[in-house]
Amino acid sequence: MKKTFVFLSVFLLIAAAGHSQKFSLRTGGGIGSVSGGDIFAGIQGLSDFLNDEYRASYSFGVPRLGLDFSAELVYRLNPRMGVGIGLGYFTAGRESTVDYTTATGTDVSQTIHPRIGAIPVTATFHYYPSAPASKIQLDCSAGFGLYLAHFNHDEKIGLSVPEGTGTIDYTYASGGKLGMGLHLGLAAACPLSGKLALVAGFSYRLASVKPGTGTWTEAGSGIVGSYRIEGGRLQPWYFDMTSEGRTYPQVVFDSDMPAGGDVANARQAKLGLSGFLFSLGIRIDL
């Protein structure tokens, strides 16, 4: 994904070089939030179940914040309006651990590390309410994008009983999947020279993706035995699990949709990409 980002960024620069009279190139980076959708709801549901069932310490965290990088080539239709094509990369991840003891007396230390990655390709309309000669130039924008997203999930379970200890390591990596979304933005540019400006802005995106099928590995050691297995074509599934009259959102990785008397509302899990973004960068008038 990083190679794709670099390639398309270079492509935007080459395209701009051939049309220098009305083009500008804006690049930047910042911090953004992400809603997570069904994936984050499942992580919270697992925490709630472990707290209610085993009085677990702490709760699992979700990667609500991440890093965002972007580049956009904008063509000025006139002094007040422009259209742009952009490319970005967003990534977020967080590792957290929950400890608990099962009814059989097994001490468990469970660590999860969910990670999100997305490459948006955007088309944006820009409106400039302030005059080009103003010291601070405002930029109001709206548009839509295609989001190529993936989801990775690492999990490690440490077990401890009087007879010994053991660990189970599990990894899952979904394939890339396309989704669509909308975005709105407001930015302010402060000219540094005739061709260069410092740009700061806020934006909001509304998007979600159903992660594609992915590959997995599982390895064990200690009291669980020494083994390693792997496979592919597992899909993230969301469902509501009922236990002792309480309902807990859950996400599992399987080839088939979850079913059973304690399962309701099963469906392919959605990865919510909606969130706010603050970015800082530069604009080069070409």
C-alpha positions in Angstrom: 0.0 0.0 0.0 2.8 2.4 0.8 4.4 1.7 -2.7 1.1 2.5 -4.3 0.9 5.8 -2.4 4.4 6.9 -3.5 3.7 5.9 -7.1 0.5 7.9 -7.4 2.0 10.9 -5.6 4.8 11.0 -8.2 2.1 10.6 -10.9 0.3 13.7 -9.5 3.5 15.7 -9.6 4.2 14.7 -13.2 0.7 15.6 -14.3 0.9 18.9 -12.6 4.2 19.8 -14.2 2.6 19.6 -17.7 -0.3 22.0 -16.8 1.3 24.7 -14.6 -1.0 27.6 -15.2 -4.0 26.7 -13.0 -2.9 23.7 -10.9 -1.9 23.4 -7.3 -0.6 20.5 -5.3 -1.5 20.1 -1.7 0.3 17.5 0.6 0.0 17.0 4.3 -0.5 14.7 7.3 -2.4 14.7 10.5 -4.3 12.8 13.1 -7.8 11.3 12.5 -10.5 9.4 14.3 -12.2 6.2 13.1 -15.6 4.8 14.2 -14.7 1.1 13.7 -18.3 0.0 13.1 -19.1 -3.7 13.8 -15.4 -4.5 14.4 -15.0 -2.1 17.3 -18.5 -3.1 18.6 -17.3 -6.7 18.7 -14.2 -5.8 20.7 -16.3 -3.9 23.2 -18.7 -6.8 23.4 -15.9 -9.2 24.2 -14.7 -7.0 27.0 -18.2 -6.8 28.5 -18.6 -10.5 28.3 -15.3 -11.2 30.1 -16.1 -8.6 32.7 -19.5 -10.1 33.4 -18.5 -13.7 33.2 -15.0 -13.7 34.8 -14.7 -10.3 36.5 -11.8 -9.5 34.1 -9.5 -6.7 34.9 -9.5 -3.7 32.5 -11.1 -3.8 29.1 -9.8 -4.1 25.6 -9.0 -0.9 23.8 -9.8 0.0 20.2 -7.7 2.2 17.8 -9.9 5.3 17.8 -7.1 7.6 16.5 -4.6 7.1 13.7 -2.3 8.8 11.3 -3.3 10.2 7.9 -1.3 11.3 4.9 -2.6 12.7 1.7 -1.8 14.5 -1.6 -4.3 16.3 -3.9 -3.9 17.9 -7.3 -6.4 20.7 -7.7 -7.4 22.5 -10.9 -8.8 26.0 -10.5 -11.9 26.5 -12.6 -11.9 30.2 -11.7 -10.8 32.2 -8.7 -13.7 30.9 -6.6 -13.9 27.2 -7.5 -11.7 24.2 -8.2 -11.8 20.4 -8.5 -9.3 18.0 -7.2 -8.2 14.4 -7.3 -6.5 13.1 -4.2 -4.8 10.1 -2.7 -4.3 9.2 0.9 -3.2 6.6 3.4 -4.8 6.1 6.9 -3.5 3.7 9.5 -4.5 3.0 13.1 -3.8 0.3 15.6 -3.8 -0.4 19.4 -2.6 -3.3 21.6 -4.3 -4.0 25.0 -4.4 -6.9 27.5 -7.1 -8.3 29.8 -6.5 -10.7 32.7 -9.0 -13.0 34.2 -9.5 -16.4 35.8 -11.9 -19.0 34.4 -14.4 -21.2 36.4 -11.9 -24.1 36.2 -9.1 -22.0 37.9 -7.1 -21.2 34.7 -5.4 -17.8 34.8 -5.7 -16.2 31.4 -3.8 -13.2 30.0 -5.4 -12.2 26.7 -3.8 -9.6 24.4 -5.3 -8.3 21.2 -3.8 -5.9 18.6 -6.4 -4.8 15.9 -5.0 -2.7 13.1 -6.7 -0.8 10.3 -5.3 0.5 7.0 -7.1 2.4 4.2 -6.2 4.1 0.9 -8.7 6.7 -0.2 -8.9 7.9 -3.8 -11.0 11.1 -3.7 -12.7 13.5 -6.1 -13.4 16.9 -4.4 -15.1 20.2 -5.3 -13.5 23.3 -3.7 -15.1 26.7 -3.1 -12.9 29.6 -2.0 -15.0 32.3 -0.3 -12.1 34.7 0.2 -10.3 36.5 -2.6 -7.0 35.0 -3.9 -5.1 38.1 -2.7 -6.3 37.7 0.9 -3.7 37.0 3.6 -5.7 34.0 4.9 -7.5 32.0 2.1 -10.4 29.8 3.1 -11.2 26.5 1.3 -14.6 24.8 1.7 -14.7 21.4 0.1 -17.0 18.4 -0.4 -16.7 15.2 -2.4 -16.7 11.4 -2.5 -14.0 8.7 -2.4 -13.2 5.1 -3.0 -11.6 3.4 0.0 -9.4 0.3 -0.3 -9.3 -1.0 3.3 -8.0 -3.9 5.2 -8.2 -5.2 8.8 -5.5 -7.2 10.7 -6.1 -8.8 14.1 -3.3 -10.3 16.3 -4.2 -12.2 19.5 -2.1 -13.9 22.1 -3.5 -15.9 25.0 -1.3 -16.9 27.9 -2.6 -19.8 30.1 -1.4 -20.7 33.6 -2.4 -23.6 35.8 -0.6 -25.5 38.6 0.7 -28.0 36.0 2.4 -25.4 33.8 1.9 -22.6 31.3 1.1 -22.3 27.7 0.4 -19.8 24.9 -1.7 -19.6 21.8 -0.8 -17.0 19.1 -3.4 -16.2 16.5 -3.1 -13.8 13.5 -5.7 -12.7 10.9 -5.2 -10.5 7.9 -8.1 -9.6 5.7 -7.8 -9.0 2.0 -8.3 -5.5 0.6 -11.8 -4.5 -0.2 -13.3 -1.4 -1.8 -16.0 0.8 -0.3 -17.4 4.3 -1.0 -17.7 7.3 1.2 -18.4 11.1 1.4 -16.3 13.9 2.9 -16.6 17.5 3.9 -13.8 19.9 4.8 -12.8 23.4 5.8 -9.2 24.6 5.5 -7.2 27.8 5.8 -4.1 28.7 3.8 -1.5 31.2 4.8 0.8 32.2 2.0 4.5 31.9 2.7 5.7 33.1 -0.7 4.2 33.7 -4.2 3.9 29.9 -4.9 3.9 28.3 -1.4 1.3 28.3 1.4 0.9 26.7 4.7 -2.5 24.9 5.0 -4.3 23.7 8.1 -7.8 22.1 8.0 -10.5 19.9 9.5 -12.5 17.4 7.6 -15.1 14.7 8.2 -15.5 11.4 6.2 -18.5 9.1 6.2 -17.5 5.7 4.9 -17.5 1.9 5.7 -16.1 -1.2 4.1 -16.9 -4.9 4.5 -13.4 -6.5 4.8 -12.6 -9.1 2.3 -11.7 -12.7 3.2 -8.3 -13.2 4.6 -5.6 -15.6 5.8 -4.9 -16.8 9.4 -2.3 -18.6 11.4 -2.5 -20.2 14.9 0.5 -21.5 16.9 0.6 -23.1 20.3 3.2 -24.0 22.9 3.5 -25.3 26.5 0.6 -27.1 28.1 -1.6 -26.7 24.9 0.9 -28.6 22.9 3.4 -27.5 20.2 1.6 -26.9 16.9 1.2 -24.5 14.0 -1.7 -24.4 11.5 -2.7 -21.9 8.9 -5.4 -21.3 6.3 -7.3 -18.8 4.2 -10.7 -17.5 3.1 -12.0 -16.5 6.5 -14.5 -13.7 6.7 -15.1 -11.4 9.7 -18.7 -11.9 10.9 -20.7 -9.9 13.4 -23.4 -11.3 15.6 -25.2 -10.7 18.9 -24.5 -13.4 21.5 -26.9 -14.1 24.3 -25.5 -15.4 27.6 -27.5 -15.6 30.9 -30.1 -13.1 29.6 -27.5 -10.5 28.4 -26.6 -9.7 24.8 -23.0 -9.1 23.7 -21.9 -7.9 20.2 -19.2 -10.3 18.9 -16.9 -10.6 15.9 -15.4 -13.9 14.8 -13.3 -15.0 11.8 -14.9 -18.0 10.0 -15.8 -19.3 6.6 -19.5 -19.7 7.5 -22.0 -17.3 9.1 -22.4 -17.9 12.9 -25.6 -19.8 13.8 -27.2 -21.3 16.9 -29.7 -20.6 19.6 -27.6 -18.0 21.3 -26.8 -16.1 18.0 -28.9 -13.3 16.5 -28.4 -10.6 13.9 -25.5 -12.4 12.2 -24.0 -10.6 9.1 -20.8 -9.8 7.4 -18.9 -7.4 9.7 -18.5 -3.8 8.5 -15.4 -1.8 9.2 -16.4 1.8 9.9 -14.0 4.4 8.5 -16.1 7.5 9.5 -14.3 10.1 11.5 -12.8 13.6 11.9 -9.4 14.6 10.6 -7.0 17.4 11.5 -4.2 18.0 9.0 -1.3 20.3 8.4 0.6 20.6 5.2 1.7 22.8 2.3 0.2 24.0 -1.0 2.3 24.6 -4.0 0.9 26.7 -6.9 2.3 25.2 -10.1 
